[in-house]
Amino acid sequence: MKKILCSLLIALAVATAGAQNAELRAALFEEADAALEAAQALDAALLAPTSFKRGMDSYESAERDLERGRNLDWIRNKLATATGHFKKSAEAAEVGAITLASAVKTRKAALTAQAPRFASDAWVTAERSFNSAARRLENGDIKGARKRSSETEVKYRDAELIAIKAQYLSQTRALLAQAEKDRVKRYAPVTLEKAEALLARAEQELNENRYDTDLPRSLAQDANYEARHAIYLAKHIRKLRDAGVSIEEIILDYEQPLQRIAASADKVAKLDEGTEATTVELSQYIEDLRERETALTQEVNESRERVANLEDEIRELDEQLGGASAERIALVQRLEAEARIKEQFERVEKMFTRDEARVYRQGNVIILRLVGVTFPSGQSNVDFSHGPLLRKVRTAIDTFPGSNLVVEGHTDSFGGDDSNMTLSEARAQSVGRYMVSELGIPAYRIGAEGFGETQPIANNETAQGRTRNRRIDIRIEPRLTGG
């Protein structure tokens, strides 16, 4: 019992002493802690490294002395010294934030690019240069600090670019190194050269605009594919050569997959004059299936929605007494208008070839996707060669008298978000103006809107997908009443 009581008393004494030490530390360090917090808020460790380090040295020394139970006056003197250095570093940091602002900005960009991880040597060099600029500024050498700051910016930009390239291009370089080791150039030189050219172009794009990485990333992915393809081809060609396989056998072997695909489509692969005719036929067949699937899906969804809405309206009408007759008439008129729009849609759908436009429905809204209207890169003026197609568009619009029209511009994902939005708006407005001036459509019926890259309809990772995403859509919004 005595042992338990003794243990409890010791624990109580330790807890009391701990609380007293915490209170003592809080009282002693209050001013220094406040000065440290203020300096850290101004990033003084970066912008005023000399003063801040001196302050931390005195501060940490005071902490050690307190733990060892040293003289309180001695501790207070050290804390006063630390507080003075922290305040000095905060003042210097405020000046540094202005004088070294450009270097700080490029440093943040390099950090975002993970330069410490992917460009460690260049990052260390840049950090040393920044530290030198900050120390010069602390010593009052403003001119020297500015000069060193300019040099530092270059170093951070170099580190940033190295890091970006490492992230996007290192895999491709590793694949090309493997290809060289495997002597791929001897067996698949064309494919390998394509990979090397794509890598060079990706690096050039990064050099010219490191902040728009969509295109370089896509080029690097394509280069990776071509490099892997070259490695595969070389391995396969070497195997075929070693096996003594003839060219005829190779061609026959590679025709088999096309024959299987054709059979799955219930078609006969006629390869007596090559693969082109069968390839075109199968491509067209797949495109037709995709169009049909889209149309059927839209029709099913619209039918379900229409049935649900009609059931609700009929239920409400059956519950009413007085105005039921008039509302039933209105409902019948609306159904007739929707049937008329469906018939008009089917007429418009037949007006265009596949290379001119695709026609879709979204409820009662008709979408004309003008795949035949294209623009040179970065430009928005309508080429008069598109006149015949746009006159067909006028005929399609006339099928829906009194309808409202919205011209929508869309881009792929390459380029900056803001520039893509601006370009898509300019293209939509250009087509809208053409419709007014050349097709005679009243301006009050036409709206124009740009969506940039925000509404893709295909995969931006492929050239075909990006082509589909660069488009002009015309929304035709028919009236549900009238003729």
C-alpha positions as CSV (number, residue, x, y, z in Angstrom):
1,M,0.0,0.0,0.0
2,K,2.8,2.4,0.9
3,K,4.5,1.6,-2.5
4,I,1.3,2.5,-4.4
5,L,0.9,5.7,-2.4
6,C,4.5,6.7,-3.1
7,S,4.1,6.1,-6.8
8,L,1.0,8.2,-6.9
9,L,2.8,11.0,-5.1
10,I,5.7,10.9,-7.5
11,A,3.4,10.9,-10.5
12,L,1.5,13.9,-9.1
13,A,4.7,15.7,-8.5
14,V,6.0,15.0,-12.1
15,A,2.6,16.2,-13.6
16,T,2.7,19.4,-11.4
17,A,6.3,20.1,-12.5
18,G,5.4,19.5,-16.1
19,A,2.5,21.9,-15.9
20,Q,4.7,24.5,-14.2
21,N,7.4,24.1,-16.8
22,A,4.8,24.6,-19.6
23,E,3.5,27.7,-18.0
24,L,7.1,29.0,-17.5
25,R,8.0,28.3,-21.1
26,A,4.9,30.0,-22.4
27,A,5.7,33.1,-20.3
28,L,9.4,33.2,-21.3
29,F,8.9,32.5,-25.0
30,E,5.7,34.5,-25.6
31,E,7.4,37.5,-27.4
32,A,9.9,35.3,-29.3
33,D,7.1,32.9,-30.4
34,A,5.1,35.8,-31.8
35,A,8.1,37.2,-33.6
36,L,8.9,33.7,-35.0
37,E,5.4,33.2,-36.3
38,A,5.4,36.7,-37.9
39,A,8.7,35.9,-39.7
40,Q,7.5,32.5,-40.9
41,A,4.3,34.1,-42.3
42,L,6.5,36.4,-44.4
43,D,8.7,33.4,-45.6
44,A,11.7,34.9,-43.9
45,A,13.6,31.6,-43.9
46,L,13.7,32.0,-47.7
47,L,13.8,35.8,-48.2
48,A,16.0,36.7,-45.2
49,P,18.1,33.6,-44.5
50,T,20.9,35.2,-42.5
51,S,18.8,37.0,-39.9
52,F,16.3,34.2,-39.6
53,K,19.0,31.6,-39.0
54,R,20.6,33.7,-36.3
55,G,17.2,34.1,-34.7
56,M,16.6,30.3,-34.8
57,D,20.1,29.6,-33.4
58,S,19.4,31.8,-30.4
59,Y,15.8,30.5,-30.0
60,E,16.9,26.8,-30.1
61,S,19.7,27.5,-27.7
62,A,17.2,29.1,-25.2
63,E,15.0,26.0,-25.5
64,R,18.0,23.7,-24.7
65,D,19.0,25.9,-21.7
66,L,15.4,25.8,-20.3
67,E,15.3,22.0,-20.6
68,R,18.6,21.8,-18.6
69,G,17.4,24.2,-16.0
70,R,19.9,27.0,-16.8
71,N,19.7,30.6,-15.4
72,L,16.5,32.3,-16.4
73,D,18.2,35.7,-17.0
74,W,20.6,34.0,-19.4
75,I,17.6,32.4,-21.2
76,R,15.8,35.7,-21.4
77,N,18.8,37.3,-23.0
78,K,19.0,34.7,-25.7
79,L,15.3,35.0,-26.4
80,A,15.6,38.8,-26.6
81,T,18.4,38.2,-29.2
82,A,16.2,35.7,-31.1
83,T,13.3,38.1,-31.1
84,G,15.5,40.9,-32.5
85,H,16.7,38.7,-35.3
86,F,13.2,37.5,-36.1
87,K,11.9,41.0,-36.4
88,K,14.9,42.0,-38.5
89,S,14.3,39.0,-40.8
90,A,10.6,39.9,-41.1
91,E,11.5,43.5,-42.2
92,A,14.0,42.2,-44.7
93,A,11.5,39.6,-46.0
94,E,9.0,42.3,-46.7
95,V,11.6,44.1,-48.8
96,G,12.7,40.8,-50.4
97,A,9.2,39.9,-51.4
98,I,9.1,43.0,-53.6
99,T,12.7,43.0,-54.9
100,L,12.9,39.3,-55.5
101,A,9.3,38.8,-56.6
102,S,10.2,37.5,-60.1
103,A,12.6,35.0,-58.7
104,V,10.0,33.8,-56.1
105,K,7.5,33.4,-58.9
106,T,9.8,31.2,-61.0
107,R,10.8,29.3,-57.9
108,K,7.1,28.4,-57.3
109,A,6.8,27.3,-61.0
110,A,9.8,25.0,-60.6
111,L,8.4,23.6,-57.4
112,T,5.1,22.9,-59.2
113,A,7.0,21.0,-61.9
114,Q,8.7,19.0,-59.1
115,A,12.1,20.2,-59.9
116,P,13.6,19.1,-56.6
117,R,12.7,15.5,-57.6
118,F,13.2,15.5,-61.3
119,A,16.0,18.1,-61.7
120,S,17.8,17.9,-58.4
121,D,21.2,19.3,-59.5
122,A,19.7,22.2,-61.3
123,W,17.3,22.9,-58.4
124,V,20.2,22.9,-55.9
125,T,22.1,25.4,-58.1
126,A,19.1,27.7,-58.4
127,E,18.5,27.5,-54.6
128,R,22.1,28.5,-53.9
129,S,21.7,31.4,-56.3
130,F,18.5,32.6,-54.7
131,N,20.1,32.3,-51.2
132,S,23.0,34.5,-52.4
133,A,20.5,37.1,-53.8
134,A,18.6,37.2,-50.5
135,R,21.8,37.5,-48.4
136,R,23.0,40.4,-50.6
137,L,19.7,42.2,-50.1
138,E,20.0,41.7,-46.3
139,N,23.4,43.3,-46.4
140,G,22.0,46.3,-48.3
141,D,23.4,45.4,-51.7
142,I,20.2,46.0,-53.6
143,K,21.9,46.3,-57.0
144,G,23.8,43.1,-56.5
145,A,20.7,41.4,-55.2
146,R,18.7,42.3,-58.3
147,K,21.5,41.1,-60.6
148,R,21.7,37.8,-58.8
149,S,17.9,37.6,-58.8
150,S,17.8,37.8,-62.6
151,E,20.4,35.1,-62.8
152,T,18.4,33.0,-60.4
153,E,15.3,33.3,-62.5
154,V,17.1,31.7,-65.4
155,K,18.4,28.9,-63.2
156,Y,14.9,28.1,-61.9
157,R,13.5,28.2,-65.4
158,D,16.2,25.7,-66.5
159,A,15.3,23.5,-63.5
160,E,11.6,23.7,-64.3
161,L,12.1,22.8,-68.0
162,I,14.4,19.9,-67.1
163,A,11.8,18.6,-64.7
164,I,9.0,18.8,-67.2
165,K,11.0,17.1,-69.8
166,A,12.0,14.4,-67.4
167,Q,8.3,13.7,-66.6
168,Y,7.2,13.7,-70.2
169,L,10.1,12.5,-72.2
170,S,12.2,10.2,-69.9
171,Q,10.1,7.1,-70.7
172,T,10.5,7.7,-74.5
173,R,14.3,8.2,-74.1
174,A,14.5,4.9,-72.1
175,L,12.6,3.1,-74.8
176,L,14.9,4.5,-77.5
177,A,17.9,3.5,-75.5
178,Q,16.6,0.0,-75.3
179,A,15.9,0.1,-79.1
180,E,19.5,1.1,-79.7
181,K,20.7,-1.7,-77.4
182,D,18.5,-4.2,-79.3
183,R,19.7,-3.0,-82.7
184,V,16.2,-2.2,-83.7
185,K,17.3,0.3,-86.4
186,R,18.6,-2.6,-88.4
187,Y,15.2,-4.3,-88.6
188,A,12.6,-1.5,-88.2
189,P,14.3,1.8,-89.2
190,V,11.2,3.6,-90.5
191,T,9.2,3.1,-87.3
192,L,12.1,3.9,-85.1
193,E,12.8,7.1,-87.0
194,K,9.2,8.1,-86.5
195,A,9.6,7.7,-82.8
196,E,12.7,9.8,-82.8
197,A,11.0,12.5,-84.8
198,L,8.1,12.6,-82.4
199,L,10.4,12.9,-79.4
200,A,12.3,15.7,-81.1
201,R,9.0,17.5,-81.8
202,A,7.8,17.0,-78.3
203,E,11.0,18.5,-76.9
204,Q,10.7,21.4,-79.3
205,E,7.2,22.1,-78.2
206,L,8.2,22.1,-74.5
207,N,11.1,24.4,-75.3
208,E,8.7,26.9,-77.0
209,N,5.8,26.7,-74.5
210,R,6.4,24.6,-71.4
211,Y,3.0,25.6,-69.9
212,D,0.9,24.1,-72.7
213,T,1.7,20.5,-72.2
214,D,-1.3,18.9,-74.0
215,L,0.5,18.6,-77.3
216,P,3.9,17.6,-76.0
217,R,2.3,14.9,-73.8
218,S,0.4,13.6,-76.8
219,L,3.5,13.6,-78.9
220,A,5.5,11.8,-76.2
221,Q,2.7,9.2,-75.9
222,D,2.8,8.7,-79.7
223,A,6.6,8.5,-79.6
224,N,6.4,5.8,-76.8
225,Y,4.0,3.8,-79.0
226,E,6.2,4.0,-82.1
227,A,9.3,3.1,-80.0
228,R,7.5,0.0,-78.5
229,H,6.1,-0.8,-82.0
230,A,9.6,-0.6,-83.5
231,I,11.0,-2.9,-80.7
232,Y,8.1,-5.4,-81.3
233,L,8.6,-5.3,-85.1
234,A,12.3,-5.8,-84.9
235,K,11.8,-8.8,-82.6
236,H,9.2,-10.3,-84.8
237,I,11.1,-9.6,-88.1
238,R,14.2,-11.3,-86.5
239,K,12.2,-14.3,-85.5
240,L,10.6,-14.6,-89.0
241,R,14.0,-14.3,-90.6
242,D,15.6,-16.9,-88.4
243,A,12.6,-19.2,-89.2
244,G,13.1,-18.8,-92.9
245,V,9.5,-17.6,-93.5
246,S,8.8,-16.3,-97.0
247,I,7.3,-12.9,-97.8
248,E,4.1,-14.6,-99.2
249,E,3.6,-16.4,-95.9
250,I,4.0,-13.2,-94.0
251,I,1.4,-11.4,-96.0
252,L,-1.1,-14.3,-95.8
253,D,-0.6,-14.4,-92.0
254,Y,-1.4,-10.7,-91.7
255,E,-4.5,-11.0,-93.9
256,Q,-6.1,-13.5,-91.5
257,P,-7.2,-10.9,-88.8
258,L,-8.9,-8.8,-91.5
259,Q,-10.7,-11.9,-92.8
260,R,-11.9,-12.7,-89.2
261,I,-13.2,-9.2,-88.7
262,A,-15.0,-9.2,-92.0
263,A,-16.6,-12.5,-91.2
264,S,-17.8,-11.1,-87.9
265,A,-19.5,-8.3,-89.9
266,D,-21.1,-10.9,-92.2
267,K,-19.0,-9.7,-95.1
268,V,-16.5,-11.4,-97.4
269,A,-12.9,-10.0,-97.4
270,K,-11.9,-9.7,-101.0
271,L,-8.1,-9.4,-100.9
272,D,-7.3,-10.3,-104.5
273,E,-6.4,-6.6,-105.1
274,G,-5.1,-5.8,-101.6
275,T,-6.7,-4.8,-98.3
276,E,-7.8,-1.2,-99.1
277,A,-11.3,-2.0,-100.4
278,T,-12.2,-4.3,-97.5
279,T,-10.7,-1.8,-95.0
280,V,-12.9,1.0,-96.4
281,E,-16.0,-1.3,-96.4
282,L,-15.5,-2.3,-92.8
283,S,-14.8,1.2,-91.6
284,Q,-18.0,2.4,-93.2
285,Y,-19.9,-0.5,-91.7
286,I,-18.6,0.4,-88.2
287,E,-19.4,4.1,-88.7
288,D,-23.0,3.2,-89.8
289,L,-23.4,1.0,-86.7
290,R,-22.2,3.9,-84.4
291,E,-24.6,6.3,-86.0
292,R,-27.4,3.9,-85.7
293,E,-26.7,3.2,-82.1
294,T,-26.6,6.9,-81.3
295,A,-29.9,7.4,-83.1
296,L,-31.6,4.5,-81.4
297,T,-30.4,5.4,-78.0
298,Q,-31.7,9.0,-78.4
299,E,-35.0,7.7,-79.7
300,V,-35.4,5.3,-76.8
301,N,-34.6,7.9,-74.2
302,E,-36.9,10.5,-75.8
303,S,-39.7,7.9,-76.0
304,R,-39.4,7.0,-72.3
305,E,-39.3,10.6,-71.3
306,R,-42.3,11.5,-73.5
307,V,-44.4,8.5,-72.2
308,A,-43.6,9.5,-68.6
309,N,-44.6,13.1,-69.2
310,L,-47.7,12.2,-71.0
311,E,-48.8,9.8,-68.3
312,D,-48.4,12.5,-65.7
313,E,-50.3,15.0,-67.8
314,I,-53.2,12.6,-68.6
315,R,-53.5,11.7,-64.9
316,E,-53.7,15.4,-64.0
317,L,-56.3,16.0,-66.7
318,D,-58.4,13.1,-65.6
319,E,-58.5,14.6,-62.1
320,Q,-59.8,17.9,-63.3
321,L,-63.4,18.8,-64.2
322,G,-63.8,22.2,-65.7
323,G,-60.9,22.9,-68.0
324,A,-60.2,19.3,-69.0
325,S,-61.3,19.7,-72.6
326,A,-59.2,22.7,-73.4
327,E,-56.1,21.2,-71.9
328,R,-56.6,17.9,-73.7
329,I,-56.8,19.9,-77.0
330,A,-53.5,21.6,-76.1
331,L,-51.9,18.2,-75.3
332,V,-53.0,16.8,-78.7
333,Q,-51.6,19.9,-80.4
334,R,-48.3,19.4,-78.7
335,L,-48.1,15.7,-79.7
336,E,-48.9,16.7,-83.3
337,A,-46.1,19.3,-83.2
338,E,-43.6,16.7,-81.9
339,A,-44.6,14.3,-84.6
340,R,-44.1,17.0,-87.2
341,I,-40.6,17.7,-85.8
342,K,-39.7,14.1,-86.1
343,E,-40.8,14.0,-89.7
344,Q,-38.9,17.2,-90.4
345,F,-35.8,15.8,-88.7
346,E,-35.9,12.7,-91.0
347,R,-36.1,15.0,-94.1
348,V,-33.1,17.1,-92.9
349,E,-31.1,14.0,-92.1
350,K,-31.3,12.9,-95.7
351,M,-30.0,16.3,-97.0
352,F,-26.4,15.9,-96.1
353,T,-23.6,13.4,-97.0
354,R,-21.5,11.9,-94.2
355,D,-18.6,14.3,-95.1
356,E,-20.9,17.4,-95.0
357,A,-22.8,17.1,-91.7
358,R,-24.2,14.8,-89.1
359,V,-27.7,15.4,-87.9
360,Y,-28.8,14.5,-84.3
361,R,-31.8,15.1,-82.1
362,Q,-31.8,16.2,-78.4
363,G,-35.4,16.0,-77.5
364,N,-37.1,18.5,-79.9
365,V,-33.8,20.3,-80.7
366,I,-32.0,19.4,-83.9
367,I,-28.2,19.5,-84.0
368,L,-26.4,20.0,-87.3
369,R,-22.8,19.0,-86.8
370,L,-21.0,20.6,-89.7
371,V,-18.0,18.3,-90.2
372,G,-17.5,19.8,-93.6
373,V,-16.9,23.3,-92.3
374,T,-13.2,23.6,-91.2
375,F,-10.9,26.4,-90.3
376,P,-7.1,26.8,-90.7
377,S,-5.2,26.5,-87.5
378,G,-5.8,29.6,-85.2
379,Q,-8.2,31.3,-87.7
380,S,-11.9,32.0,-87.6
381,N,-12.9,33.4,-91.0
382,V,-15.4,31.4,-93.0
383,D,-14.0,30.2,-96.3
384,F,-16.3,30.9,-99.2
385,S,-15.6,27.3,-100.5
386,H,-18.0,26.3,-97.7
387,G,-20.8,28.2,-99.5
388,P,-22.6,25.2,-101.1
389,L,-22.7,23.3,-97.7
390,L,-24.0,26.4,-95.9
391,R,-26.7,26.9,-98.5
392,K,-27.8,23.3,-97.7
393,V,-27.9,24.4,-94.0
394,R,-30.2,27.2,-95.0
395,T,-32.5,24.7,-96.6
396,A,-32.5,22.6,-93.5
397,I,-33.3,25.6,-91.3
398,D,-36.2,26.5,-93.6
399,T,-37.7,23.1,-92.8
400,F,-38.3,24.5,-89.3
401,P,-40.1,27.9,-89.9
402,G,-39.7,30.4,-87.1
403,S,-37.1,28.3,-85.2
404,N,-34.4,29.8,-83.0
405,L,-30.8,29.1,-84.0
406,V,-27.6,28.8,-81.9
407,V,-24.2,28.5,-83.6
408,E,-21.8,26.6,-81.3
409,G,-18.0,26.6,-81.7
410,H,-15.9,23.8,-80.2
411,T,-12.1,23.1,-80.2
412,D,-9.9,20.2,-79.3
413,S,-7.8,20.2,-76.1
414,F,-4.6,21.5,-77.6
415,G,-3.8,25.1,-76.7
416,G,-4.6,27.1,-73.6
417,D,-8.2,27.1,-72.1
418,D,-8.6,30.8,-72.6
419,S,-7.3,30.9,-76.1
420,N,-9.5,27.9,-77.1
421,M,-12.6,29.6,-75.6
422,T,-11.8,32.8,-77.5
423,L,-11.2,31.0,-80.8
424,S,-14.4,28.9,-80.5
425,E,-16.4,32.1,-79.9
426,A,-14.8,33.8,-82.9
427,R,-15.6,30.9,-85.2
428,A,-19.2,30.6,-84.0
429,Q,-19.7,34.4,-84.5
430,S,-18.1,34.2,-87.9
431,V,-20.5,31.5,-89.1
432,G,-23.4,33.4,-87.5
433,R,-22.4,36.6,-89.5
434,Y,-22.2,34.5,-92.7
435,M,-25.7,33.1,-92.1
436,V,-27.0,36.7,-91.8
437,S,-25.1,38.3,-94.7
438,E,-24.9,35.5,-97.2
439,L,-27.9,33.3,-96.4
440,G,-30.3,36.1,-95.5
441,I,-31.4,34.7,-92.1
442,P,-32.6,37.4,-89.7
443,A,-30.0,38.3,-87.1
444,Y,-32.6,38.1,-84.3
445,R,-33.0,34.4,-84.8
446,I,-29.3,33.6,-84.5
447,G,-27.2,33.3,-81.3
448,A,-23.5,32.4,-81.2
449,E,-21.6,30.7,-78.3
450,G,-18.2,29.2,-77.9
451,F,-17.4,26.3,-75.6
452,G,-13.7,25.9,-76.3
453,E,-12.5,22.4,-75.3
454,T,-15.1,21.9,-72.6
455,Q,-17.6,19.6,-74.5
456,P,-15.6,17.0,-76.4
457,I,-17.4,14.3,-78.3
458,A,-14.4,12.1,-79.0
459,N,-11.0,11.2,-77.4
460,N,-8.5,14.1,-77.6
461,E,-5.7,11.5,-77.3
462,T,-6.1,10.6,-81.0
463,A,-5.8,12.7,-84.2
464,Q,-9.2,11.4,-85.4
465,G,-10.8,12.3,-82.1
466,R,-9.3,15.8,-82.0
467,T,-10.6,16.4,-85.6
468,R,-14.1,15.4,-84.5
469,N,-13.9,17.8,-81.5
470,R,-12.9,20.8,-83.7
471,R,-16.4,21.5,-85.0
472,I,-19.3,23.9,-85.6
473,D,-22.7,22.7,-84.3
474,I,-25.9,24.5,-85.2
475,R,-28.8,24.1,-82.8
476,I,-32.2,24.4,-84.4
477,E,-34.9,25.0,-81.7
478,P,-38.3,24.5,-83.4
479,R,-41.5,26.0,-82.3
480,L,-43.9,23.6,-80.8
481,T,-46.9,25.6,-81.9
482,G,-47.9,27.0,-85.3
483,G,-47.2,25.6,-88.7
